[in-house]
Amino acid sequence: MVTKVIAHRGSKGTAPENTLISFREALEVGSDGIELDVHLSKDNFPVVIHDETIDRTTNGSGLVCDFTVEELQQFDAGGWFHNRFKGEKIPTLEEVLVFLTESNFSGVLNIELKTDKNEYKGIEMMVLELVASLKPQYPIIYSSFNYATLERLLEINPEAEYALLFNEKNRNFMTLNESIPVKGWHTGLKTLTSVLKMKNNIPLRVWTVNTTILLSYCFRKKVDSVITDFPKKALHVRRLVQGG
């Protein structure tokens, strides 16, 4: 089995995370997949940003949910990373889905619903309805730290693929409710050893794997996927360890 390389928030190590330029760079280096994060704007548009606030990754300040999508897209989401990325915007999920379709993307898209701090009432339905309306031809995995979010997603669309996120602070995998058929576990590095010992058949995707040593370890263990800030580097290490 060849381990997939999934670009974490796009090529986060070389471009401003969760922006179209970051996703473009991930595609250009040949990533097998892309991971992104979704919150809701004040006017209930799914927008692609990691934090609950815009402070860290834009030139603005405040909660994502306190701004309309039009207001959010007035902020610069690229200049904080490097001057050459000034003018990048917070994209909507729809813009990213369309971009990937227009780019003939054929990898896997991992949409993380960021409901672990703010549950964003109705976000599950909004995201699933948006995806259904656009009919992307690439596979999508929905993930969340919030077990209730996965339950709601499953209730709306039992056929979609869902994955539980966890780390050393959120060890839900030890007490998983078997009535919720998650099809993937997305583990942080600190819980990886514990999960590997469980030896089940659930696809294991590991985040966030950036160093050569850790990438090599994951490739030797033949986990399903590594989620990395440096997809180009990860692909190089994979060739050395797994060949191809």
C-alpha positions as CSV (number, residue, x, y, z in Angstrom):
1,M,0.0,0.0,0.0
2,V,1.3,3.5,-0.9
3,T,0.7,6.0,1.8
4,K,-1.2,9.1,0.6
5,V,0.2,12.6,1.1
6,I,-2.5,15.1,2.1
7,A,-1.6,18.7,2.1
8,H,-2.5,20.3,5.5
9,R,-4.5,23.5,4.8
10,G,-2.9,23.3,1.4
11,S,0.9,23.7,1.2
12,K,0.9,25.4,4.6
13,G,4.6,25.4,5.0
14,T,5.2,27.3,1.8
15,A,2.1,29.5,1.4
16,P,-0.5,31.1,3.6
17,E,-2.8,28.4,4.9
18,N,-6.3,27.7,3.7
19,T,-6.0,30.1,0.7
20,L,-6.4,29.4,-2.9
21,I,-2.7,29.9,-3.5
22,S,-1.9,27.3,-0.9
23,F,-4.2,24.8,-2.5
24,R,-2.7,25.6,-5.9
25,E,0.8,24.9,-4.6
26,A,-0.4,21.6,-3.2
27,L,-1.7,20.6,-6.5
28,E,1.4,21.7,-8.4
29,V,3.7,19.4,-6.4
30,G,1.4,16.4,-6.9
31,S,-0.3,16.0,-3.5
32,D,-2.7,13.1,-3.2
33,G,-5.2,15.1,-1.2
34,I,-6.0,18.4,0.4
35,E,-7.2,19.1,4.0
36,L,-9.0,22.3,4.9
37,D,-11.1,23.8,7.7
38,V,-14.6,25.2,7.7
39,H,-16.3,27.7,10.0
40,L,-19.6,29.7,9.3
41,S,-19.7,33.4,8.6
42,K,-22.3,35.7,10.3
43,D,-24.6,35.2,7.3
44,N,-24.1,31.4,7.3
45,F,-21.7,30.8,4.5
46,P,-19.1,28.0,5.0
47,V,-15.7,29.8,4.9
48,V,-12.3,28.2,4.9
49,I,-10.1,29.2,7.8
50,H,-8.6,27.3,10.7
51,D,-9.1,29.5,13.8
52,E,-12.3,30.7,15.4
53,T,-10.9,34.2,15.0
54,I,-9.3,36.0,12.0
55,D,-6.5,37.5,14.2
56,R,-3.6,35.0,13.4
57,T,-4.1,34.7,9.6
58,T,-5.4,38.0,8.4
59,N,-4.8,41.7,9.1
60,G,-8.1,41.9,10.9
61,S,-9.3,41.0,14.4
62,G,-12.4,39.3,15.7
63,L,-14.5,36.1,15.6
64,V,-15.2,34.6,12.2
65,C,-18.9,34.3,13.1
66,D,-19.1,38.0,13.7
67,F,-18.4,39.0,10.1
68,T,-20.5,38.4,6.9
69,V,-18.7,36.7,4.1
70,E,-18.4,40.0,2.3
71,E,-16.7,41.5,5.3
72,L,-14.4,38.6,5.8
73,Q,-13.2,38.8,2.2
74,Q,-12.1,42.4,2.7
75,F,-9.3,41.3,5.0
76,D,-5.8,40.3,3.7
77,A,-5.2,36.6,4.4
78,G,-1.8,36.4,2.8
79,G,0.5,39.2,3.8
80,W,1.1,37.8,7.3
81,F,2.9,34.9,5.7
82,H,5.0,36.9,3.2
83,N,4.6,40.2,1.3
84,R,4.4,38.3,-2.0
85,F,1.1,36.8,-0.9
86,K,-0.6,40.1,0.0
87,G,-4.1,40.3,-1.4
88,E,-5.0,36.6,-0.8
89,K,-8.5,36.3,0.6
90,I,-10.4,34.0,3.0
91,P,-12.1,31.7,0.5
92,T,-15.6,30.3,0.8
93,L,-15.9,26.6,0.7
94,E,-17.8,26.9,-2.6
95,E,-14.9,28.8,-4.1
96,V,-12.5,26.1,-3.1
97,L,-14.7,23.3,-4.4
98,V,-15.1,25.1,-7.8
99,F,-11.4,25.8,-7.9
100,L,-10.6,22.1,-7.4
101,T,-13.1,21.1,-10.0
102,E,-11.7,23.6,-12.5
103,S,-8.2,22.3,-11.7
104,N,-9.2,18.8,-12.6
105,F,-8.4,17.7,-9.1
106,S,-8.7,13.9,-8.7
107,G,-7.3,13.4,-5.2
108,V,-9.2,13.3,-1.9
109,L,-10.5,16.4,-0.2
110,N,-10.7,16.3,3.6
111,I,-13.2,18.9,5.0
112,E,-12.8,19.4,8.7
113,L,-15.8,21.0,10.4
114,K,-14.4,23.2,13.2
115,T,-17.2,22.6,15.7
116,D,-15.1,21.7,18.7
117,K,-15.4,25.2,20.2
118,N,-18.3,26.8,18.4
119,E,-20.9,24.2,17.2
120,Y,-22.3,26.5,14.4
121,K,-25.9,25.3,14.4
122,G,-26.8,23.8,11.1
123,I,-23.2,23.7,9.6
124,E,-23.5,20.0,8.8
125,M,-26.5,20.5,6.6
126,M,-25.1,23.6,5.0
127,V,-21.8,21.9,4.0
128,L,-23.5,18.7,2.8
129,E,-26.1,20.6,0.7
130,L,-23.4,22.7,-0.8
131,V,-21.3,19.7,-1.8
132,A,-24.4,18.0,-3.2
133,S,-25.3,21.0,-5.3
134,L,-21.8,21.2,-6.9
135,K,-21.4,17.5,-7.4
136,P,-17.6,17.3,-7.2
137,Q,-16.1,14.3,-8.9
138,Y,-13.4,13.8,-6.4
139,P,-13.9,11.9,-3.1
140,I,-14.6,13.9,0.1
141,I,-13.9,12.9,3.7
142,Y,-15.6,14.9,6.5
143,S,-13.8,15.0,9.8
144,S,-14.3,16.6,13.2
145,F,-13.1,16.5,16.8
146,N,-16.8,16.9,17.7
147,Y,-18.5,13.5,17.9
148,A,-22.0,15.1,17.8
149,T,-21.0,16.7,14.5
150,L,-20.2,13.3,13.0
151,E,-23.5,11.9,14.3
152,R,-25.4,14.8,12.7
153,L,-23.5,14.3,9.4
154,L,-24.3,10.6,9.4
155,E,-28.0,11.2,10.1
156,I,-28.2,13.6,7.1
157,N,-26.1,11.5,4.7
158,P,-25.2,7.9,5.8
159,E,-23.4,7.2,2.6
160,A,-20.7,9.9,3.0
161,E,-17.2,9.1,4.5
162,Y,-16.6,10.4,8.0
163,A,-13.5,10.4,10.2
164,L,-12.9,11.2,13.8
165,L,-10.1,13.6,14.8
166,F,-8.3,13.1,18.0
167,N,-5.0,13.8,19.9
168,E,-3.6,13.4,23.4
169,K,-6.2,15.8,24.7
170,N,-9.1,14.2,23.0
171,R,-8.7,10.4,23.2
172,N,-12.2,9.5,21.9
173,F,-10.9,6.6,19.9
174,M,-10.6,4.6,23.2
175,T,-14.4,4.6,23.7
176,L,-15.8,4.9,20.2
177,N,-19.5,4.2,19.9
178,E,-19.7,1.4,17.3
179,S,-23.1,2.6,16.2
180,I,-21.4,5.6,14.5
181,P,-19.5,3.9,11.6
182,V,-16.6,6.3,11.2
183,K,-14.5,5.2,8.2
184,G,-11.2,6.8,9.3
185,W,-9.2,7.9,12.3
186,H,-7.2,11.1,12.1
187,T,-4.7,10.9,14.9
188,G,-2.2,13.4,16.2
189,L,1.4,12.2,16.5
190,K,1.3,11.7,20.2
191,T,-1.5,9.1,20.0
192,L,-0.1,7.3,17.0
193,T,1.7,4.6,18.9
194,S,-1.4,3.7,20.9
195,V,-3.5,3.6,17.8
196,L,-1.1,1.4,15.9
197,K,-1.2,-1.2,18.8
198,M,-5.0,-1.5,18.3
199,K,-4.4,-3.1,14.9
200,N,-7.9,-2.6,13.4
201,N,-8.8,-2.1,9.8
202,I,-9.9,1.5,10.0
203,P,-7.8,3.8,7.7
204,L,-5.3,5.8,9.8
205,R,-4.4,9.3,8.7
206,V,-1.7,11.0,10.8
207,W,-1.3,14.7,11.4
208,T,0.8,16.9,11.3
209,V,3.8,15.1,10.0
210,N,6.6,17.4,8.8
211,T,10.1,16.1,9.7
212,T,12.0,13.6,7.6
213,I,12.3,11.2,10.6
214,L,8.5,11.2,11.3
215,L,7.5,11.0,7.7
216,S,9.8,8.0,7.2
217,Y,8.4,6.3,10.3
218,C,4.8,6.8,9.0
219,F,5.7,5.5,5.5
220,R,7.4,2.5,7.0
221,K,4.3,1.8,9.0
222,K,2.3,2.2,5.8
223,V,-0.4,4.3,7.4
224,D,-3.2,5.2,5.0
225,S,-2.2,8.9,4.8
226,V,0.1,11.6,6.3
227,I,-1.3,15.1,6.6
228,T,1.6,17.5,6.2
229,D,2.5,21.2,5.9
230,F,5.2,20.3,3.3
231,P,3.7,18.0,0.7
232,K,6.6,18.3,-1.7
233,K,9.0,17.2,0.9
234,A,6.7,14.4,2.0
235,L,6.4,13.1,-1.6
236,H,10.2,13.0,-1.8
237,V,10.6,11.1,1.4
238,R,7.8,8.7,0.3
239,R,9.8,7.9,-2.9
240,L,12.8,7.1,-0.8
241,V,11.0,4.8,1.6
242,Q,8.2,3.2,-0.4
243,G,9.6,3.6,-3.9
244,G,7.6,4.6,-7.0
